[in-house]
Amino acid sequence: MPLMVDEPSLVTRASRGDPVAVDALLENHLPGLRAFIRLRMGRDLRARESCSDLAQSVCREVLEHIGRFRYRGEAEFRRWLYVEAQRKIANRVQFHRAARRDVQREVRAPTEADDRRLGALYRGTLTPSRRLLAKEQVERLEEAFDRLTDDHREVVVLSRIVGLSRAEVAERMGRTEDSVRNLLHRALSKLAGDLADPRDG
């Protein structure tokens, strides 16, 4: 089990090839990275590839080049990780579009453990959460997320998954902070409405 060490120390030790530090970094960031990748993948890529495999691939590439990274805080490290994840997703989307592979032959279902972890993470996008998301609920959330506009998806991912501040989201999206606040409110309201169980009414 990885040692409980502060993040700067972990990054420094991982950059020197310390396997315990590498394992600890993976454990700290893998759940959030999986959630980011799963939501960013979109329906088509989720049907073709496992988000866990993509997350592991991203972690391997990042840790291979971690010696180039200058630690400026956990948020900066997380952003670096997610930028690499976005690049990996874009590459895989291009690959599958070029290859035109048969989706039905390539479906790989996530494990139950993946569903539990993703459910726990996805609950953070809506408050309050009434119960742990089961597999069907995770799928419902993903479908609802896919129906959002591009801006709505972006603001939810940046604020709730990546964990950027409102000011940082505003800078990334080219908006004012008030605009980001309103956009996030509308996006979460749309998700909440799409996910509402009519039996709860």
MONORDA-V738524 format. One record per backbone hydrogen bond with DSSP energy under -0.5 kcal/mol. CO is the residue of the C=O (numbers start at 1). NH is the residue of the N-H. E is the energy in kcal/mol with one decimal. If there is no record, write none. Layout:
co=CO nh=NH e=E
co=CO nh=NH e=E
This chain:
co=3 nh=5 e=-1.3
co=6 nh=10 e=-1.9
co=7 nh=11 e=-2.7
co=8 nh=12 e=-2.4
co=9 nh=13 e=-2.7
co=10 nh=14 e=-3.0
co=11 nh=15 e=-2.3
co=12 nh=16 e=-0.7
co=13 nh=16 e=-0.7
co=13 nh=18 e=-2.4
co=14 nh=17 e=-1.8
co=17 nh=19 e=-0.6
co=18 nh=22 e=-2.2
co=19 nh=23 e=-2.4
co=20 nh=24 e=-2.1
co=21 nh=25 e=-2.5
co=22 nh=26 e=-2.2
co=23 nh=27 e=-2.4
co=24 nh=28 e=-2.3
co=25 nh=29 e=-2.0
co=26 nh=30 e=-2.6
co=27 nh=31 e=-0.5
co=29 nh=33 e=-2.4
co=30 nh=34 e=-2.7
co=31 nh=35 e=-2.0
co=32 nh=36 e=-2.4
co=33 nh=37 e=-2.8
co=34 nh=38 e=-2.9
co=35 nh=39 e=-2.1
co=36 nh=40 e=-2.2
co=37 nh=41 e=-2.2
co=38 nh=42 e=-0.7
co=41 nh=45 e=-0.6
co=42 nh=46 e=-2.1
co=43 nh=47 e=-1.5
co=44 nh=48 e=-0.8
co=45 nh=48 e=-0.6
co=45 nh=49 e=-2.7
co=50 nh=54 e=-2.0
co=51 nh=55 e=-2.5
co=52 nh=56 e=-2.5
co=53 nh=57 e=-2.2
co=54 nh=58 e=-2.5
co=55 nh=59 e=-2.6
co=56 nh=60 e=-2.3
co=57 nh=61 e=-2.1
co=58 nh=62 e=-2.8
co=59 nh=63 e=-2.7
co=60 nh=64 e=-1.7
co=61 nh=65 e=-1.0
co=62 nh=65 e=-0.7
co=63 nh=66 e=-0.8
co=65 nh=68 e=-1.9
co=66 nh=69 e=-1.5
co=69 nh=71 e=-0.6
co=73 nh=72 e=-0.5
co=73 nh=77 e=-2.0
co=74 nh=78 e=-2.7
co=75 nh=79 e=-2.3
co=76 nh=80 e=-2.2
co=77 nh=81 e=-2.3
co=78 nh=82 e=-2.4
co=79 nh=83 e=-2.5
co=80 nh=84 e=-1.9
co=81 nh=85 e=-1.8
co=82 nh=86 e=-2.6
co=83 nh=87 e=-2.0
co=84 nh=88 e=-2.2
co=85 nh=89 e=-2.6
co=86 nh=90 e=-2.4
co=87 nh=91 e=-2.2
co=88 nh=92 e=-2.3
co=89 nh=93 e=-2.5
co=90 nh=94 e=-2.2
co=91 nh=95 e=-2.2
co=92 nh=96 e=-2.4
co=93 nh=97 e=-2.2
co=94 nh=98 e=-2.3
co=95 nh=99 e=-2.5
co=96 nh=100 e=-2.1
co=96 nh=101 e=-0.7
co=101 nh=103 e=-0.6
co=102 nh=105 e=-0.7
co=102 nh=106 e=-0.6
co=103 nh=106 e=-1.4
co=103 nh=107 e=-0.6
co=111 nh=115 e=-2.0
co=112 nh=116 e=-2.3
co=113 nh=117 e=-2.3
co=114 nh=118 e=-3.0
co=115 nh=119 e=-2.6
co=116 nh=120 e=-2.1
co=117 nh=121 e=-1.9
co=118 nh=122 e=-3.3
co=119 nh=123 e=-1.6
co=121 nh=124 e=-1.6
co=122 nh=125 e=-2.0
co=123 nh=126 e=-1.3
co=134 nh=138 e=-2.4
co=135 nh=139 e=-2.2
co=136 nh=140 e=-2.0
co=137 nh=141 e=-2.5
co=138 nh=142 e=-2.4
co=139 nh=143 e=-2.4
co=140 nh=144 e=-2.6
co=141 nh=145 e=-2.9
co=142 nh=146 e=-2.4
co=143 nh=147 e=-1.1
co=144 nh=148 e=-0.6
co=145 nh=148 e=-1.1
co=149 nh=153 e=-2.6
co=150 nh=154 e=-2.4
co=151 nh=155 e=-2.5
co=152 nh=156 e=-1.9
co=153 nh=157 e=-2.5
co=154 nh=158 e=-2.7
co=155 nh=159 e=-2.0
co=156 nh=160 e=-2.7
co=156 nh=161 e=-0.8
co=157 nh=161 e=-1.4
co=157 nh=162 e=-3.2
co=158 nh=164 e=-2.7
co=165 nh=169 e=-2.6
co=166 nh=170 e=-2.6
co=167 nh=171 e=-2.1
co=168 nh=172 e=-2.4
co=169 nh=173 e=-2.5
co=170 nh=174 e=-1.0
co=170 nh=175 e=-2.4
co=176 nh=180 e=-2.1
co=177 nh=181 e=-2.5
co=178 nh=182 e=-2.3
co=179 nh=183 e=-2.6
co=180 nh=184 e=-2.9
co=181 nh=185 e=-2.1
co=182 nh=186 e=-2.3
co=183 nh=187 e=-2.5
co=184 nh=188 e=-2.8
co=185 nh=189 e=-2.2
co=186 nh=190 e=-2.3
co=187 nh=191 e=-2.3
co=188 nh=192 e=-2.8
co=189 nh=193 e=-2.5
co=190 nh=194 e=-2.3
co=191 nh=195 e=-2.0
co=192 nh=196 e=-0.9
co=196 nh=198 e=-0.7
co=197 nh=200 e=-2.7
co=198 nh=201 e=-1.0
